[in-house]
Amino acid sequence: MAAPETTERPDPAAFRAGLALGGAALVVFALVLATVHWTEPRMAQNRARDALALVREIAGAEADPPGALRPLRLPPAGELHQNTAFTAYQLLIDGRVASVILPAVAPDGYSGRIELLVGIDDQGRVTRVRVTRHHETVGLGDRIDRARSAWITQFDGRSLTDPVQERWNVRKDGGDFDQITGATLTPRAVIHAVAAALQYAARHREPLFDPAGQAAP
């Protein structure tokens, strides 16, 4: 005769431990969501503030008078890897647009996107370039940041004819620009992005340098 089956009762302690663990997980998840909700706007504001400070740095002392820097809203631009409408800046001196400051993206950095600001004067020359955001390797690729090295200053005064188009590259590839030891991909991406910004400015010169600030390419 077969022995009667026995029904094993659940362990109350294990059940309570499972509930506690699940509750703790929910609390942590809620805290993470709350942190993101409250800190992301502040982080976005800080990024915008820092970017505007770099705009003023690129513009130089001429940006000091009130109204000298004017935002210019522009439609998406594939050359700059701006997939949505974006804001550039005009530097006004004596009623004319002396230079424009364009946000550009190098999508092919070693560690992903590199965001830049490129100043271009009314003669088609680079005034200054600054990196606003990147994820490049500390001690190597991060030398594109002006706070880390002077590498980025080699663009100052350059144009589409200085050097010619085929020499807008690192010296390793037959170009005119210094690479960064141990980090060739990063400077190559920045060089190409600056050249693309110059090409964009040349193609859209009329609206970008319109002192009325109303037209858009």
N, C-alpha and C positions, 0 to 999 in steps of 0.2 A: 504494500500500500504506500503510495507516494506521500511524502511529507507535505504538509500544507504550506503554500507560499506565504512568505511574510512581506509586508509592505514597509519599505524603509522610510522612516520619517525624515524630512529635511532638518538639517542642523540649524537651530534658531540663531546660533552665534554666527555661522557662516552667512546666513541670510542678512543679519544686521550689518555684518562687515561689507557685504556687497552693496547694500543700500547706502552705507556711509561713503564708500568709494565712489559710487555713482553720483551722490550728492556733491562730493568734493570736486569731481570733474566738472559738473555743471556750474559750480561756483567759480572755478578757475576760468572756464569758457566765458562766463558772463563778465568777469573782471577784464579779460583780454579785450572783449568787444567794447566795453566801456572805456578802456584805456585808448583804444584806437579812435573811438568816437570823439573823445575829448582832446586827444593830442594831435590828431591829423590836421585839423584846422590851424592849430598853433604852428605846426611844422611847415605847413604851406605858407603861412604868413611870414615865417622866418626866411624861407627860401625866396619869397618875393622881395623881402626887404634886402637880403644879401645880393640878389640879382640887380636890384636898382642901384645899390652901392657900387657894383661893378660897372653898370652903365655910366654912372657919374665918373668913375675912375677912367673909363675909356674916353669919355668926352673931355676930360681934363678941366683946367681952370675956367674954360669958356662956358662950362655948364653952371657956373655960380649964379648969374643973374636969374631972377624968377622968370619962368616961361622960356628959358633958353632950351630946355629939353622938352620935346613935345611927343607924346605917344602917337603912333600911327597904326591903326588896325588894318591888317592885311589878310587876304584870303589864303587858303592852304597853298603851300609851295613845295612841290616834290623835290626841287633842287636842294632845299634846306632841310628836307625830311620833316617838314611841318605838315601834319596830316589834317589839322583843323586850323581855323582862323587863329592868328597870332598877333602879337604886338611888337613892333619895331619902334625905334626912337629917332627923331630928327633933332639935330643940334642946329639951332637958329642963331646966326650972328649977323647983325645989321640987316635983318629982313630976308636973308637968304639961308638956304639949307647948306651949311658948311660940311656936314657929314651925316651919315645914317649909321645906326647901330642895329645890326640884324642878329636875331637868335638863330643859330644853326645847330644841327645835330650830326655828329659822326656816328652812324649806327653800328660801325664795325670795329669798335675798340676791342682790345684784348678781353676785357671783362664786360662788354656790352656798350650801351649808349654813352656817348660823351657829349654833353651839352655845352655850347659855346656862345659867346657874344663876339661879333666881329664888327669893328668900326671901319667904315669906308668913307673917304672924303669925296668931295665933288670932282676930283681928278682921277677917281678910280683907284686910289691907293689905300692900303690898309693903314689905319691909324694905330689901333691896338687890338689885340685878341685876348680874351680871358675865358677860362673854363669855369662854368657855373656849377656843373654836377658831373661826377664820374664815379666809377667803381674800380679804378685801376689799382694794380698791386702797389702797396706801400713800399717806398724805397726804389721802385723801378718806374712803372708807368705813371705814378702820381707826380712825377717831375714835370708833367705838362702844366701843373698848377703853378701860377706865378709865386705863390707862397713857398713852393718847394725848390724852384730853380728859375733861372732866367731863360730857359729854353723857349718859352712862348713868345719872347720879345723879338725873335728873329724874323717874325712876319711884319714888323713895323716898317712902313714905307714901301712894302712890296705891292706889285700889281700884276695884272694878267700878262703884261709884257716884261716883267722883271720879277722872276724869270719867265721865259716862254713856257707855254702850256706843258710841253713834255718834260720840263724840268721841275714841275711842281711835285716833287717826291723827295724821299730821303736819299742821301748820297749813295747808300748801298744799292739803290735802284737806279742810279744815274741822275739823281736830282740834285738840287742846290741846297737842301735843308739838312741840318744835322739830325741824326737819329739819337735815340737814348740807349745807352749801353744796356743790353739785356732785354730791351723792350721795343722791338722794331714795329710791331703791329700798331701800338698806341700812337706814336708820332705820325706814322703813315696815314692813319685814319683822320687825325687832326688836320694834317696838310691838305688832304683831299677835301675836307669839309670847308676849310678857309677858301680854297680855290673855287669851290661851288658857290660860296657866298659872293665872291667877286663876280662870278659869271651871272648870278642872279641880279646883282646890282647893275651890271652893265646892260642886261636885257630889259630891266624895268627902271631905267634911270629917270625917265620923265616923271612917273608918279612918286617915286621915292624922294626925289629932290624938288618936288613941287612945294613952294613955300606956303601955298594955301592949305596943304595937309589934308586934302579931301579926296584926291583921286587914289585909286588902288589898282595894281596890275591885275 
